[in-house]
Amino acid sequence: MSVTNSGPPAPRLAHIRTRWLSAVTAALDSDPRVAGAGLVGSLGAGHADDWSDIDLLVVVDDARIDDYAAPGRLPSGPGKPAVAFDARHNGPRGTRAVSGQYVVDGLPLWVDWHIHPVSQAGWTVDSTVIFDRRGLGRLATTFAEHLNAGEHEPATAKGPDDHQALRLGLVPVAGKRIARRSPDTARMIEFLGGPHAPAASWRDHLATLRRLLGGFAATGPPASVSAGHAYLDLVAETL
């Protein structure tokens, strides 16, 4: 996210993110099997706003990478995991990734975990190191460039229920785009199952997200549905 694409203040979101991150990084630091951890994405680069999600890079010994590449293995801090997915296809061969939503104080928090083996790890130019037990080197690339280098891990199979849960978890992410007045809002809402409406107003986009969220209520985790509604209420306050 660029600095010019920041949203209006949302102190409740910033507070739950800070609480979650403080607890989780403490848990990682207390685990001697974790070689290092750092922030990547907008938080790592110092370009985050109150609406920003969390991107965490966790470095472990090569032999332990699959031990950590599971939602139940990763710390959840003060939040409760609502939806989670194997996202290894977003990284190069030999790495793992997990994406998911946590519910903290009734609001959703999206987290992308990147789990990398020591043999492939390094701190990119736009990362912020939390701790490093191995003295990993600095890379001359951004984290996005590092992820896109070489062949990617193949995607794991997902069924219809997984895709439905993913769309539910991404409703607040689409809401964030409304708060920021992002030009790709309409495209993301269409991905979630909404109509093709590039000329819709921000209020119309929000109404569409509320309808989509209502459609997920019968099959989605109740905590995620409720948190999604609370998040969209915050988005409504920006209009």
MDAnalysis code that builds the backbone (N, CA, C; Angstrom):
import MDAnalysis as mda
import numpy as np

u = mda.Universe.empty(717, n_residues=239, atom_resindex=np.repeat(np.arange(239), 3), trajectory=True)
u.add_TopologyAttr("name", ["N", "CA", "C"] * 239)
u.add_TopologyAttr("resid", np.arange(1, 240))
u.add_TopologyAttr("resname", ["MET", "SER", "VAL", "THR", "ASN", "SER", "GLY", "PRO", "PRO", "ALA", "PRO", "ARG", "LEU", "ALA", "HIS", "ILE", "ARG", "THR", "ARG", "TRP", "LEU", "SER", "ALA", "VAL", "THR", "ALA", "ALA", "LEU", "ASP", "SER", "ASP", "PRO", "ARG", "VAL", "ALA", "GLY", "ALA", "GLY", "LEU", "VAL", "GLY", "SER", "LEU", "GLY", "ALA", "GLY", "HIS", "ALA", "ASP", "ASP", "TRP", "SER", "ASP", "ILE", "ASP", "LEU", "LEU", "VAL", "VAL", "VAL", "ASP", "ASP", "ALA", "ARG", "ILE", "ASP", "ASP", "TYR", "ALA", "ALA", "PRO", "GLY", "ARG", "LEU", "PRO", "SER", "GLY", "PRO", "GLY", "LYS", "PRO", "ALA", "VAL", "ALA", "PHE", "ASP", "ALA", "ARG", "HIS", "ASN", "GLY", "PRO", "ARG", "GLY", "THR", "ARG", "ALA", "VAL", "SER", "GLY", "GLN", "TYR", "VAL", "VAL", "ASP", "GLY", "LEU", "PRO", "LEU", "TRP", "VAL", "ASP", "TRP", "HIS", "ILE", "HIS", "PRO", "VAL", "SER", "GLN", "ALA", "GLY", "TRP", "THR", "VAL", "ASP", "SER", "THR", "VAL", "ILE", "PHE", "ASP", "ARG", "ARG", "GLY", "LEU", "GLY", "ARG", "LEU", "ALA", "THR", "THR", "PHE", "ALA", "GLU", "HIS", "LEU", "ASN", "ALA", "GLY", "GLU", "HIS", "GLU", "PRO", "ALA", "THR", "ALA", "LYS", "GLY", "PRO", "ASP", "ASP", "HIS", "GLN", "ALA", "LEU", "ARG", "LEU", "GLY", "LEU", "VAL", "PRO", "VAL", "ALA", "GLY", "LYS", "ARG", "ILE", "ALA", "ARG", "ARG", "SER", "PRO", "ASP", "THR", "ALA", "ARG", "MET", "ILE", "GLU", "PHE", "LEU", "GLY", "GLY", "PRO", "HIS", "ALA", "PRO", "ALA", "ALA", "SER", "TRP", "ARG", "ASP", "HIS", "LEU", "ALA", "THR", "LEU", "ARG", "ARG", "LEU", "LEU", "GLY", "GLY", "PHE", "ALA", "ALA", "THR", "GLY", "PRO", "PRO", "ALA", "SER", "VAL", "SER", "ALA", "GLY", "HIS", "ALA", "TYR", "LEU", "ASP", "LEU", "VAL", "ALA", "GLU", "THR", "LEU"])
u.atoms.positions = np.array([
    [0.830, -1.184, 0.000],
    [0.000, 0.000, 0.000],
    [0.870, 1.241, 0.000],
    [0.539, 2.200, -0.817],
    [1.300, 3.442, -0.842],
    [0.771, 4.397, 0.210],
    [1.597, 5.370, 0.569],
    [1.188, 6.346, 1.570],
    [-0.026, 7.108, 1.100],
    [-0.148, 7.370, -0.220],
    [-1.252, 8.146, -0.753],
    [-2.546, 7.346, -0.777],
    [-2.509, 6.059, -0.485],
    [-3.701, 5.232, -0.510],
    [-4.167, 4.911, 0.909],
    [-3.917, 5.831, 1.843],
    [-4.288, 5.578, 3.223],
    [-5.744, 5.938, 3.464],
    [-6.333, 5.250, 4.443],
    [-7.721, 5.493, 4.778],
    [-7.854, 6.440, 5.954],
    [-9.087, 6.773, 6.327],
    [-9.326, 7.656, 7.469],
    [-8.979, 6.945, 8.774],
    [-8.810, 7.664, 9.852],
    [-8.467, 7.026, 11.131],
    [-9.500, 5.978, 11.539],
    [-9.007, 4.863, 12.078],
    [-9.861, 3.801, 12.604],
    [-9.170, 3.242, 13.839],
    [-9.203, 3.982, 14.953],
    [-8.422, 3.593, 16.133],
    [-8.772, 2.225, 16.688],
    [-10.028, 1.781, 16.567],
    [-10.373, 0.445, 17.071],
    [-9.615, -0.630, 16.310],
    [-9.515, -0.476, 14.993],
    [-8.780, -1.457, 14.195],
    [-7.297, -1.434, 14.535],
    [-6.741, -0.251, 14.672],
    [-5.324, -0.141, 15.011],
    [-5.042, -0.757, 16.382],
    [-5.974, -0.607, 17.311],
    [-5.784, -1.132, 18.661],
    [-5.775, -2.653, 18.665],
    [-6.738, -3.279, 17.983],
    [-6.754, -4.746, 18.001],
    [-5.549, -5.317, 17.254],
    [-5.108, -4.625, 16.220],
    [-3.928, -5.099, 15.495],
    [-2.692, -5.038, 16.390],
    [-2.549, -3.950, 17.132],
    [-1.403, -3.803, 18.031],
    [-1.437, -4.862, 19.124],
    [-2.602, -5.093, 19.714],
    [-2.727, -6.120, 20.764],
    [-2.368, -7.495, 20.229],
    [-2.925, -7.824, 19.076],
    [-2.684, -9.148, 18.498],
    [-1.201, -9.315, 18.181],
    [-0.632, -8.319, 17.542],
    [0.750, -8.420, 17.104],
    [1.702, -8.509, 18.293],
    [1.432, -7.769, 19.354],
    [2.284, -7.814, 20.532],
    [2.292, -9.209, 21.148],
    [1.103, -9.814, 21.270],
    [1.011, -11.147, 21.869],
    [1.643, -12.210, 20.987],
    [1.417, -12.106, 19.693],
    [1.913, -13.141, 18.781],
    [3.424, -13.070, 18.624],
    [3.971, -11.890, 18.508],
    [5.428, -11.799, 18.367],
    [6.129, -12.244, 19.652],
    [5.510, -12.006, 20.807],
    [6.083, -12.503, 22.060],
    [6.081, -14.022, 22.082],
    [4.999, -14.625, 21.567],
    [4.921, -16.085, 21.519],
    [5.962, -16.663, 20.573],
    [6.161, -16.012, 19.436],
    [7.175, -16.476, 18.493],
    [8.571, -16.353, 19.087],
    [8.830, -15.252, 19.764],
    [10.146, -15.015, 20.346],
    [10.461, -16.016, 21.456],
    [9.423, -16.497, 22.132],
    [9.632, -17.461, 23.213],
    [9.775, -18.893, 22.708],
    [9.605, -19.099, 21.417],
    [9.729, -20.433, 20.816],
    [11.148, -20.570, 20.257],
    [12.007, -21.346, 20.884],
    [13.403, -21.428, 20.431],
    [13.568, -22.069, 19.054],
    [12.503, -22.713, 18.577],
    [12.587, -23.350, 17.262],
    [12.340, -22.371, 16.122],
    [11.917, -21.159, 16.446],
    [11.736, -20.112, 15.438],
    [13.041, -19.330, 15.332],
    [13.633, -19.343, 14.151],
    [14.935, -18.703, 13.951],
    [14.835, -17.189, 13.841],
    [13.705, -16.709, 13.385],
    [13.555, -15.271, 13.233],
    [12.143, -14.918, 12.814],
    [11.778, -13.670, 13.008],
    [10.458, -13.198, 12.598],
    [10.554, -11.726, 12.241],
    [9.754, -11.321, 11.279],
    [9.759, -9.929, 10.864],
    [8.452, -9.532, 10.232],
    [8.224, -8.243, 10.175],
    [7.055, -7.697, 9.499],
    [7.403, -7.413, 8.050],
    [6.506, -7.792, 7.154],
    [6.638, -7.458, 5.746],
    [5.346, -6.758, 5.324],
    [5.174, -6.511, 4.055],
    [3.990, -5.779, 3.628],
    [4.064, -4.324, 4.064],
    [2.891, -3.689, 4.192],
    [2.869, -2.258, 4.511],
    [3.407, -1.966, 5.903],
    [3.163, -2.859, 6.875],
    [3.701, -2.641, 8.213],
    [5.228, -2.700, 8.210],
    [5.770, -3.665, 7.488],
    [7.219, -3.785, 7.420],
    [7.873, -2.601, 6.742],
    [7.208, -2.072, 5.732],
    [7.767, -0.954, 4.967],
    [7.509, 0.403, 5.616],
    [6.673, 0.411, 6.667],
    [6.364, 1.677, 7.318],
    [5.307, 2.500, 6.615],
    [4.474, 1.855, 5.795],
    [3.446, 2.571, 5.038],
    [2.039, 2.208, 5.489],
    [1.897, 1.613, 6.658],
    [0.588, 1.130, 7.100],
    [-0.298, 2.277, 7.568],
    [-1.606, 2.058, 7.448],
    [-2.578, 2.940, 8.084],
    [-3.387, 2.091, 9.065],
    [-4.408, 2.675, 9.669],
    [-5.190, 1.942, 10.669],
    [-5.903, 0.731, 10.081],
    [-6.136, 0.716, 8.774],
    [-6.885, -0.348, 8.121],
    [-5.983, -1.483, 7.631],
    [-4.695, -1.336, 7.758],
    [-3.771, -2.312, 7.182],
    [-3.847, -3.664, 7.883],
    [-3.715, -4.721, 7.084],
    [-3.644, -6.075, 7.603],
    [-2.205, -6.356, 8.055],
    [-1.978, -7.594, 8.493],
    [-0.655, -7.989, 8.986],
    [-0.033, -9.010, 8.052],
    [1.214, -8.783, 7.698],
    [2.018, -9.761, 6.959],
    [3.226, -10.094, 7.816],
    [3.355, -11.354, 8.191],
    [4.442, -11.802, 9.065],
    [5.319, -12.821, 8.342],
    [6.614, -12.626, 8.411],
    [7.575, -13.605, 7.918],
    [8.142, -14.352, 9.121],
    [7.990, -15.669, 9.120],
    [8.496, -16.524, 10.190],
    [9.526, -17.464, 9.585],
    [10.727, -17.477, 10.150],
    [11.825, -18.285, 9.623],
    [12.081, -19.453, 10.579],
    [12.099, -20.661, 10.027],
    [12.340, -21.861, 10.834],
    [13.363, -22.739, 10.119],
    [13.916, -23.706, 10.847],
    [14.832, -24.655, 10.220],
    [14.116, -25.388, 9.090],
    [14.875, -25.731, 8.064],
    [14.286, -26.367, 6.885],
    [13.443, -27.585, 7.239],
    [13.924, -28.393, 8.180],
    [13.228, -29.640, 8.522],
    [11.910, -29.390, 9.245],
    [11.684, -28.170, 9.736],
    [10.488, -27.889, 10.520],
    [9.443, -27.069, 9.769],
    [9.668, -26.798, 8.507],
    [8.789, -25.858, 7.827],
    [7.342, -26.332, 7.786],
    [7.128, -27.628, 7.565],
    [5.748, -28.119, 7.507],
    [5.109, -28.192, 8.887],
    [5.927, -28.245, 9.934],
    [5.372, -28.217, 11.294],
    [4.662, -26.902, 11.563],
    [5.184, -25.816, 11.000],
    [4.628, -24.489, 11.272],
    [3.599, -24.043, 10.239],
    [3.528, -24.726, 9.123],
    [2.639, -24.288, 8.042],
    [1.224, -24.824, 8.242],
    [0.688, -24.611, 9.427],
    [-0.668, -25.047, 9.742],
    [-1.274, -24.046, 10.707],
    [-2.530, -23.631, 10.478],
    [-3.143, -22.618, 11.349],
    [-3.112, -22.992, 12.825],
    [-3.319, -24.276, 13.141],
    [-3.333, -24.688, 14.532],
    [-1.982, -24.626, 15.205],
    [-0.918, -24.592, 14.432],
    [0.441, -24.544, 14.982],
    [0.894, -23.116, 15.262],
    [0.316, -22.173, 14.587],
    [0.741, -20.782, 14.714],
    [0.017, -20.108, 15.878],
    [0.680, -19.204, 16.586],
    [0.025, -18.536, 17.717],
    [-1.127, -17.643, 17.246],
    [-2.158, -17.540, 18.077],
    [-3.319, -16.725, 17.707],
    [-3.495, -15.510, 18.600],
    [-2.633, -15.361, 19.603],
    [-2.713, -14.185, 20.458],
    [-4.066, -14.064, 21.125],
    [-4.608, -12.834, 21.218],
    [-5.911, -12.647, 21.849],
    [-7.076, -12.955, 20.909],
    [-6.786, -13.349, 19.686],
    [-7.838, -13.588, 18.711],
    [-8.222, -15.049, 18.587],
    [-9.383, -15.273, 17.999],
    [-9.841, -16.623, 17.711],
    [-9.832, -16.828, 16.202],
    [-9.118, -17.851, 15.698],
    [-9.110, -18.087, 14.258],
    [-10.516, -18.379, 13.749],
    [-10.931, -17.667, 12.716],
    [-12.265, -17.861, 12.145],
    [-12.200, -18.634, 10.835],
    [-11.344, -18.218, 9.922],
    [-11.135, -18.929, 8.656],
    [-9.642, -18.921, 8.355],
    [-9.150, -19.984, 7.739],
    [-7.720, -20.071, 7.416],
    [-7.528, -20.946, 6.196],
    [-6.487, -20.647, 5.427],
    [-6.241, -21.346, 4.167],
    [-4.758, -21.555, 3.938],
    [-4.444, -22.665, 3.308],
    [-3.087, -22.920, 2.845],
    [-2.858, -22.036, 1.621],
    [-1.906, -21.121, 1.732],
    [-1.654, -20.152, 0.654],
    [-0.250, -20.283, 0.102],
    [0.298, -21.490, 0.120],
    [1.689, -21.688, -0.297],
    [1.929, -21.311, -1.747],
    [0.877, -21.289, -2.566],
    [1.043, -20.943, -3.980],
    [1.477, -19.491, -4.176],
    [1.404, -18.698, -3.099],
    [1.823, -17.299, -3.185],
    [3.314, -17.101, -2.984],
    [4.063, -18.188, -2.782],
    [5.493, -18.050, -2.534],
    [6.315, -19.005, -3.362],
    [7.636, -18.834, -3.365],
    [8.518, -19.680, -4.169],
    [8.612, -21.099, -3.623],
    [9.078, -21.993, -4.472],
    [9.281, -23.394, -4.087],
    [10.072, -23.486, -2.793],
    [9.601, -24.350, -1.912],
    [10.293, -24.554, -0.653],
    [9.785, -23.717, 0.497],
    [8.890, -22.773, 0.211],
    [8.319, -21.940, 1.273],
    [6.869, -22.361, 1.514],
    [6.305, -21.845, 2.578],
    [4.909, -22.117, 2.911],
    [4.232, -20.800, 3.278],
    [2.897, -20.806, 3.228],
    [2.141, -19.614, 3.607],
    [0.761, -20.029, 4.093],
    [0.260, -19.296, 5.044],
    [-1.088, -19.498, 5.575],
    [-1.746, -18.128, 5.660],
    [-2.957, -18.022, 5.144],
    [-3.710, -16.772, 5.233],
    [-4.992, -17.033, 6.009],
    [-5.403, -16.057, 6.803],
    [-6.629, -16.277, 7.556],
    [-7.103, -15.061, 8.307],
    [-8.279, -15.239, 8.875],
    [-8.937, -14.172, 9.624],
    [-9.039, -14.571, 11.091],
    [-8.675, -13.637, 11.960],
    [-8.845, -13.795, 13.397],
    [-9.910, -12.803, 13.846],
    [-10.666, -13.173, 14.854],
    [-11.656, -12.256, 15.428],
    [-11.141, -11.806, 16.785],
    [-10.941, -10.502, 16.923],
    [-10.410, -9.906, 18.141],
    [-11.375, -8.812, 18.592],
    [-11.901, -8.943, 19.783],
    [-12.856, -7.958, 20.309],
    [-14.014, -7.723, 19.335],
    [-14.447, -8.797, 18.681],
    [-15.599, -8.710, 17.797],
    [-15.322, -8.141, 16.431],
    [-14.065, -7.876, 16.102],
    [-13.705, -7.335, 14.794],
    [-12.733, -8.280, 14.090],
    [-12.766, -8.307, 12.755],
    [-11.892, -9.218, 12.017],
    [-10.513, -8.621, 11.771],
    [-9.519, -9.493, 11.799],
    [-8.139, -9.107, 11.498],
    [-7.570, -10.128, 10.524],
    [-7.183, -9.680, 9.331],
    [-6.631, -10.574, 8.320],
    [-5.115, -10.643, 8.475],
    [-4.586, -11.864, 8.465],
    [-3.150, -12.075, 8.636],
    [-2.632, -13.004, 7.543],
    [-1.558, -12.602, 6.902],
    [-0.843, -13.463, 5.961],
    [0.461, -13.893, 6.613],
    [0.576, -15.202, 6.880],
    [1.794, -15.782, 7.436],
    [2.659, -16.309, 6.295],
    [3.922, -15.943, 6.285],
    [4.878, -16.471, 5.322],
    [5.913, -17.256, 6.120],
    [5.959, -18.569, 5.903],
    [6.881, -19.418, 6.650],
    [7.995, -19.854, 5.707],
    [9.213, -19.394, 5.974],
    [10.335, -19.662, 5.083],
    [11.422, -20.444, 5.819],
    [12.080, -21.360, 5.096],
    [13.201, -22.096, 5.705],
    [14.440, -21.213, 5.787],
    [15.286, -21.507, 6.746],
    [16.512, -20.727, 6.926],
    [17.319, -20.658, 5.633],
    [17.355, -21.772, 4.876],
    [18.178, -21.826, 3.664],
    [17.727, -20.846, 2.590],
    [16.465, -20.367, 2.646],
    [15.957, -19.444, 1.636],
    [15.605, -18.081, 2.217],
    [15.916, -17.859, 3.457],
    [15.431, -16.657, 4.130],
    [16.434, -15.519, 4.085],
    [15.909, -14.332, 4.153],
    [16.708, -13.114, 4.245],
    [15.763, -11.956, 4.478],
    [16.289, -10.853, 4.974],
    [15.462, -9.685, 5.255],
    [15.483, -8.746, 4.055],
    [14.334, -8.547, 3.471],
    [14.241, -7.694, 2.287],
    [14.339, -6.226, 2.672],
    [14.491, -5.390, 1.668],
    [14.701, -3.964, 1.935],
    [13.484, -3.314, 2.584],
    [12.306, -3.906, 2.422],
    [11.098, -3.313, 2.984],
    [10.546, -4.118, 4.154],
    [11.414, -4.833, 4.860],
    [10.974, -5.603, 6.026],
    [11.487, -4.957, 7.310],
    [10.790, -5.247, 8.406],
    [11.216, -4.805, 9.729],
    [11.473, -6.038, 10.578],
    [12.694, -6.217, 11.017],
    [13.070, -7.401, 11.786],
    [12.549, -7.267, 13.219],
    [11.868, -8.310, 13.682],
    [11.404, -8.359, 15.073],
    [12.467, -9.022, 15.940],
    [12.937, -10.182, 15.498],
    [14.098, -10.814, 16.143],
    [14.757, -11.749, 15.141],
    [16.031, -12.008, 15.350],
    [16.816, -12.824, 14.425],
    [17.879, -13.573, 15.222],
    [17.722, -14.882, 15.351],
    [18.677, -15.687, 16.118],
    [19.834, -16.211, 15.265],
    [19.749, -16.054, 13.939],
    [20.755, -16.661, 13.059],
    [21.595, -15.646, 12.305],
    [21.326, -14.390, 12.460],
    [22.086, -13.391, 11.719],
    [21.842, -13.482, 10.227],
    [20.576, -13.578, 9.833],
    [20.225, -13.682, 8.416],
    [20.661, -12.424, 7.666],
    [21.032, -12.612, 6.426],
    [21.508, -11.491, 5.633],
    [20.392, -10.604, 5.123],
    [20.775, -9.438, 4.660],
    [19.849, -8.511, 4.014],
    [19.836, -8.773, 2.519],
    [18.657, -8.704, 1.926],
    [18.497, -8.888, 0.489],
    [18.342, -7.531, -0.179],
    [18.665, -7.467, -1.453],
    [18.562, -6.211, -2.194],
    [17.209, -6.053, -2.870],
    [16.270, -6.940, -2.578],
    [14.960, -6.933, -3.229],
    [13.872, -6.567, -2.234],
    [12.708, -6.224, -2.769],
    [11.528, -6.059, -1.925],
    [10.950, -7.439, -1.621],
    [10.031, -7.496, -0.652],
    [9.444, -8.788, -0.317],
    [8.605, -9.320, -1.475],
    [7.901, -8.452, -2.167],
    [7.114, -8.894, -3.322],
    [8.015, -9.493, -4.393],
    [9.144, -8.870, -4.639],
    [10.089, -9.411, -5.617],
    [10.642, -10.748, -5.156],
    [10.899, -10.860, -3.866],
    [11.414, -12.114, -3.307],
    [10.393, -13.232, -3.472],
    [9.103, -12.938, -3.239],
    [8.061, -13.953, -3.378],
    [7.885, -14.391, -4.825],
    [8.069, -13.484, -5.738],
    [7.805, -13.785, -7.146],
    [9.003, -14.346, -7.894],
    [10.126, -14.510, -7.199],
    [11.328, -15.029, -7.855],
    [11.227, -16.541, -8.032],
    [11.453, -17.004, -9.242],
    [11.496, -18.437, -9.503],
    [10.123, -19.093, -9.542],
    [10.137, -20.405, -9.494],
    [8.904, -21.187, -9.582],
    [8.170, -21.181, -8.247],
    [6.852, -21.098, -8.294],
    [6.044, -21.083, -7.082],
    [5.665, -22.488, -6.651],
    [5.306, -22.613, -5.386],
    [4.724, -23.851, -4.875],
    [3.362, -24.070, -5.553],
    [3.021, -25.320, -5.881],
    [1.691, -25.569, -6.457],
    [0.607, -25.339, -5.419],
    [-0.552, -24.899, -5.881],
    [-1.671, -24.661, -4.974],
    [-2.245, -25.976, -4.464],
    [-2.705, -25.972, -3.238],
    [-3.377, -27.142, -2.687],
    [-4.840, -27.120, -3.116],
    [-5.434, -28.286, -3.220],
    [-6.824, -28.395, -3.672],
    [-7.770, -27.789, -2.642],
    [-8.779, -27.066, -3.130],
    [-9.788, -26.481, -2.265],
    [-11.176, -26.819, -2.805],
    [-12.078, -27.177, -1.920],
    [-13.434, -27.510, -2.305],
    [-14.337, -26.297, -2.287],
    [-15.611, -26.465, -2.674],
    [-16.562, -25.346, -2.689],
    [-16.702, -24.668, -1.334],
    [-16.689, -25.442, -0.244],
    [-16.819, -24.840, 1.086],
    [-15.625, -23.946, 1.402],
    [-14.439, -24.359, 0.945],
    [-13.242, -23.541, 1.174],
    [-13.348, -22.210, 0.441],
    [-13.816, -22.267, -0.805],
    [-13.943, -21.033, -1.577],
    [-14.988, -20.106, -0.965],
    [-16.077, -20.689, -0.453],
    [-17.105, -19.879, 0.197],
    [-16.550, -19.216, 1.459],
    [-15.785, -19.977, 2.247],
    [-15.197, -19.420, 3.463],
    [-14.184, -18.325, 3.131],
    [-13.430, -18.517, 2.045],
    [-12.474, -17.494, 1.623],
    [-13.195, -16.195, 1.275],
    [-14.288, -16.305, 0.525],
    [-15.035, -15.101, 0.165],
    [-15.584, -14.399, 1.403],
    [-16.064, -15.183, 2.360],
    [-16.549, -14.591, 3.604],
    [-15.428, -13.827, 4.298],
    [-14.255, -14.445, 4.416],
    [-13.147, -13.796, 5.088],
    [-12.662, -12.539, 4.385],
    [-12.882, -12.473, 3.064],
    [-12.399, -11.331, 2.296],
    [-13.401, -10.179, 2.213],
    [-14.609, -10.369, 2.746],
    [-15.578, -9.260, 2.737],
    [-15.015, -8.031, 3.452],
    [-14.443, -8.166, 4.666],
    [-13.853, -6.973, 5.286],
    [-12.688, -6.388, 4.488],
    [-11.932, -7.245, 3.808],
    [-10.828, -6.753, 2.992],
    [-11.368, -5.872, 1.856],
    [-12.508, -6.281, 1.298],
    [-13.152, -5.439, 0.291],
    [-13.688, -4.160, 0.927],
    [-14.208, -4.269, 2.154],
    [-14.683, -3.080, 2.855],
    [-13.578, -2.077, 3.092],
    [-12.381, -2.580, 3.384],
    [-11.225, -1.703, 3.565],
    [-10.986, -0.870, 2.310],
    [-11.204, -1.461, 1.159],
    [-10.998, -0.724, -0.087],
    [-12.004, 0.426, -0.226],
    [-13.212, 0.224, 0.284],
    [-14.182, 1.325, 0.281],
    [-13.693, 2.452, 1.181],
    [-13.234, 2.096, 2.373],
    [-12.749, 3.112, 3.308],
    [-11.604, 3.920, 2.712],
    [-10.771, 3.244, 1.929],
    [-9.627, 3.921, 1.316],
    [-9.965, 4.539, -0.043],
    [-11.186, 4.342, -0.509],
    [-11.609, 4.811, -1.837],
    [-10.687, 4.248, -2.922],
    [-10.419, 2.966, -2.818],
    [-9.504, 2.310, -3.752],
    [-10.166, 2.069, -5.100],
    [-9.464, 2.307, -6.205],
    [-10.045, 2.111, -7.535],
    [-10.304, 0.649, -7.888],
    [-9.737, -0.301, -7.144],
    [-9.982, -1.706, -7.478],
    [-11.107, -2.312, -6.634],
    [-11.897, -1.456, -5.953],
    [-12.990, -1.941, -5.109],
    [-13.999, -2.756, -5.907],
    [-14.448, -2.219, -7.036],
    [-15.472, -2.899, -7.822],
    [-15.000, -4.270, -8.296],
    [-13.732, -4.359, -8.684],
    [-13.194, -5.638, -9.162],
    [-13.180, -6.683, -8.050],
    [-12.831, -6.257, -6.843],
    [-12.800, -7.220, -5.743],
    [-14.199, -7.661, -5.348],
    [-15.149, -6.737, -5.343],
    [-16.521, -7.112, -5.011],
    [-17.060, -8.100, -6.044],
    [-16.701, -7.910, -7.300],
    [-17.120, -8.854, -8.335],
    [-16.500, -10.233, -8.080],
    [-15.248, -10.277, -7.645],
    [-14.602, -11.543, -7.313],
    [-15.344, -12.263, -6.190],
    [-15.903, -11.500, -5.262],
    [-16.617, -12.096, -4.133],
    [-18.025, -12.561, -4.501],
    [-18.438, -12.319, -5.743],
    [-19.751, -12.769, -6.185],
    [-20.734, -11.651, -6.434],
    [-20.284, -10.403, -6.302],
    [-21.149, -9.263, -6.560],
    [-21.274, -8.970, -8.042],
    [-22.105, -8.020, -8.403],
    [-22.312, -7.678, -9.821],
    [-21.129, -6.896, -10.387],
    [-21.055, -6.853, -11.698],
    [-20.067, -6.011, -12.372],
    [-20.603, -4.585, -12.352],
    [-20.072, -3.766, -11.474],
    [-20.605, -2.412, -11.290],
    [-19.481, -1.421, -11.044],
    [-18.621, -1.211, -12.062],
    [-17.475, -0.306, -11.866],
    [-17.865, 1.137, -11.592],
    [-19.085, 1.546, -11.970],
    [-19.494, 2.935, -11.781],
    [-20.333, 3.129, -10.522],
    [-20.478, 2.098, -9.704],
    [-21.312, 2.203, -8.510],
    [-20.707, 3.189, -7.514],
    [-21.567, 3.786, -6.716],
    [-21.093, 4.703, -5.673],
    [-20.518, 3.895, -4.519],
    [-19.807, 4.590, -3.626],
    [-19.242, 3.905, -2.464],
    [-20.349, 3.337, -1.584],
    [-21.456, 4.043, -1.465],
    [-22.580, 3.521, -0.671],
    [-23.181, 2.281, -1.320],
    [-23.253, 2.285, -2.637],
    [-23.775, 1.109, -3.334],
    [-22.832, -0.080, -3.157],
    [-21.540, 0.169, -3.223],
    [-20.565, -0.902, -2.983],
    [-20.755, -1.491, -1.579],
    [-20.941, -0.623, -0.603],
    [-21.119, -1.097, 0.771],
    [-22.407, -1.907, 0.891],
    [-23.468, -1.448, 0.259],
    [-24.730, -2.195, 0.303],
    [-24.569, -3.580, -0.328],
    [-23.792, -3.654, -1.405],
    [-23.546, -4.953, -2.041],
    [-22.784, -5.872, -1.095],
    [-21.774, -5.344, -0.408],
    [-21.027, -6.168, 0.540],
    [-21.923, -6.663, 1.670],
    [-22.840, -5.831, 2.140],
    [-23.758, -6.268, 3.197],
    [-24.647, -7.411, 2.693],
    [-25.095, -7.317, 1.446],
    [-25.917, -8.402, 0.886],
    [-25.107, -9.688, 0.759],
    [-23.881, -9.565, 0.278],
    [-23.033, -10.743, 0.157],
    [-22.784, -11.382, 1.517],
    [-22.517, -10.556, 2.507],
    [-22.264, -11.068, 3.855],
    [-23.495, -11.782, 4.395],
    [-24.675, -11.235, 4.118],
    [-25.907, -11.897, 4.540],
    [-26.079, -13.256, 3.891],
    [-25.602, -13.386, 2.651],
    [-25.701, -14.664, 1.960],
    [-24.782, -15.723, 2.524],
    [-23.712, -15.288, 3.211],
    [-22.778, -16.241, 3.814],
    [-23.232, -16.690, 5.203],
    [-24.273, -16.041, 5.746],
    [-24.645, -16.280, 7.141],
    [-25.048, -17.723, 7.403],
    [-25.664, -18.373, 6.420],
    [-26.174, -19.726, 6.639],
    [-25.059, -20.759, 6.711],
    [-23.933, -20.493, 6.054],
    [-22.877, -21.506, 5.963],
    [-21.570, -21.090, 6.614],
    [-21.366, -19.813, 6.854],
    [-20.087, -19.345, 7.386],
    [-20.018, -19.422, 8.892],
    [-18.808, -19.384, 9.446],
    [-18.654, -19.358, 10.905],
    [-19.360, -18.131, 11.489],
    [-20.243, -18.312, 12.473],
    [-20.993, -17.169, 13.019],
    [-20.096, -16.031, 13.499],
    [-18.949, -16.359, 14.113],
    [-18.063, -15.301, 14.617],
    [-17.541, -14.442, 13.472],
    [-17.236, -15.079, 12.337],
    [-16.723, -14.336, 11.191],
    [-17.807, -13.460, 10.579],
    [-19.023, -13.996, 10.495],
    [-20.143, -13.221, 9.945],
    [-20.420, -12.004, 10.822],
    [-20.488, -12.223, 12.132],
    [-20.752, -11.117, 13.051],
    [-19.642, -10.072, 12.996],
    [-18.383, -10.530, 12.942],
    [-17.260, -9.590, 12.864],
    [-17.294, -8.813, 11.555],
    [-17.706, -9.474, 10.483],
    [-17.818, -8.791, 9.202],
    [-18.822, -7.658, 9.246],
    [-19.969, -7.898, 9.881],
    [-20.965, -6.834, 10.019],
    [-20.410, -5.672, 10.837],
    [-19.693, -5.974, 11.933],
    [-19.116, -4.915, 12.759],
    [-18.099, -4.095, 11.968],
    [-17.342, -4.767, 11.118],
    [-16.341, -4.082, 10.305],
    [-17.019, -3.167, 9.287],
    [-18.057, -3.664, 8.637],
    [-18.752, -2.837, 7.639],
    [-19.429, -1.642, 8.294],
    [-19.813, -1.774, 9.558],
    [-20.347, -0.613, 10.275],
    [-19.268, 0.472, 10.410],
    [-18.017, 0.059, 10.649],
    [-16.927, 1.029, 10.700],
    [-16.714, 1.673, 9.331],
    [-16.809, 0.868, 8.294],
    [-16.672, 1.414, 6.936],
    [-17.762, 2.446, 6.667],
    [-18.988, 2.147, 7.113],
    [-20.114, 3.072, 6.883],
    [-19.839, 4.428, 7.516],
    [-19.128, 4.444, 8.623],
    [-18.829, 5.709, 9.288],
    [-17.902, 6.595, 8.454],
    [-17.221, 6.017, 7.452],
    [-16.324, 6.807, 6.611],
    [-17.041, 7.451, 5.427],
    [-18.295, 7.090, 5.195],
    [-19.006, 7.577, 4.004],
    [-19.735, 8.891, 4.300],
])
